Amino acid sequence: MRRWTAALMVTAGALYVGAGMASAASLVSAKKLEINVDETKTEEERRALWEKVGGWCAIQDWHPAVEKCEESKEGDDTYRTLTLKGGGTIKEKLVDTGTTSYRYEIIESPLPVKNYEAQFSVTPDDDDLDEINVVWSATYDPADGKDDKEARKTIDGIFKDGIDSIKAKYGNADDDDDKK
């Protein structure tokens, strides 16, 4: 049986910055889901979870705010346009990809942020051989006329809803580890 633990990590300043992410932004948000797996199948389970949640437009399958995702190309660049439930769209550019990760930046959105760059990944846990982590993190600044609190609340909410949905869709219904 898998054990799922969600941990919200939110900090001001450039404290957590994924490999290659911009460090000039003034705010950082991150959400992590730890998943216990059979130690002998860690890599297999990590790749299986990535197959479910890691595609560039897979966000439409697991994020409750996303109604649909459309991928497009402009020259060598790859974009996705997220149509949000209740209206609005977000255009994002794929910056880099790894085996089980990608980095992206927001090009256009109604969100109260600018200079937004994020990373989404499924990785082995650094200190537990029987865990894998889903990590979503971003650096950003408040949009002009917006304050830190509003920007942080928005991004934290997006990350929380997304990671909670992954946990609900791919976790065990009887898992109570979040109540710790």
N, C-alpha and C positions, 0 to 999 in steps of 0.2 A: 504494500500500500504506500502511495506517495504521501509525503507530508509537505504541505505548502505553507510558507510563511511570507507575509508581505511586510515590507518595512519602508516607510516613507522617509526619505532623506532630503531635507530641504535646508539650504544654507544661503546666506548672503555672501557676496564676494566670490571670487573664482577659486573655490576650494576643491570641487571635484570637476575635473575636466577630462573627458575621454581622450584617447590617443588622437592627436591631430585636431582637436576641437579648439575653436577660438578661445582665448583666455582674456580678451579685452572687455567682454560683457560684464556688466555689473551684477547680474543676478544669475543664480544657478538653481535648477530644480532637478530632482532625480527621484525615481521610484524603482524599487527592486523587489522582485519576487523570488524567494529561494524555494527550490523544489528538491526534495529528497528523492533519490533514485537508488536503484541497485548499483552498488559500486562497480560491479563487473560490466554494467551496461550504460555507464555515464555518457560516453560519446554517442552511442546509439540513441539514447533517449534525448540527448541535446539536439541531435540532427532531426529526430522525429518531431520534436516540438517546433524547431525552426521551420520545418516544412509546413506546419499549420499556421504559424504566426509571423514568419519572417519575410514573406514575399512583399515586394514593394507596394502592391495594392491589397495585401492580405488584411490591412488595417480595417477595411470595410467589413471583414468577417468577424472581427473581435472588438472593435471600438464602438460603444453604444451611440456616440454622437455622429458617426459617419454613415451616411445613407448609401453613398457609392464613391468609388475611386476610379478615375480614368487615367491611364498612363499615356504619355505622349513623348515624342522626341523632337528636339529642336537642334539640328546639327548633331553633334556628338553628345549633347546633354539629354538626360532623362528627367522627366517631370511627372508629378502626379497632381491631379486636381481632385480634392476631396469635396464632395457635396455634403453639407451638414444637414442633419435632420432639423427641421424648423427653419431652414434657409441659411444662405451664406455659403461661400466656397473659400478654400485655402489652396493656394498653388505652392508646391514644394519642389525643390530641385535635389536630385540625388547627387551627393558630393563624392561618396566613396562607398565601396562595398568590401566585405570580408566574407569568409566562409559562412559565418552565422552572425553577421552584423552589417549595419549600414549607417552612414551619416548623411544628413540632409539639412537643407536650410529652407526657411520660409521665404518665398518670393513676394507673395501677395496674400493678405488675409485681413479679416475684421478683428483679429485678436489685438489686445492692447500691448503688443511687443514689437520690437524691431531688432535687427542684428541677431536673429534667432538661428542658432545652429544646434542640432540634436544628434544623438546617437541612440540606436535601438539595437540590442544584442541579446543573444542567448549564449552564455559562457559557462565554462566549468567554474566552480567555486574555488577561490584561492586557497582556502584552508580546510575544506571538507571534501574528500574524494567522492563522497556519496551525495553531493549536491550540484545542481546546476542553477544558474541565475538568469532571470529575465531582467534586464536593466534598460531603463529609458531615462536619458538625462539630456539636459539642454543648458546652454548659456544664452543670455538675452539681455536686452535693455528694455525699460518701459518705453512705449511709443510716445511720441511728442504729445504733451498734455496729459499723460497718464502717470500715476505714481507707482513706486515699487510694489506697494501692497496689492494694488489692483492687478498688475502684471503677474506677480507671484501667485496670487489666488487663482487666476485663470489657468496658468500652466500647471500648477499643482493639481487642480481639479481635473484637467484633461488627462494627466498622467495617472492619477488615482483611479479614475473611471476606466481607463484602458487596462491597467494592470489588474484591477479587480475583476474586469470582464474576462481576461485571460485565465485568471484563477478559477472563476466560476465555470467557464467553458471546458477547461482542460484539467481541472482539479477534481478532488473527491468531495462529494456533497457532504459527507459526514466529518470533514476535517475541521477541527476547531482550533488550530494552532494560532490563528490571528488573535485569539482572546488572551494570549499571554500578557 
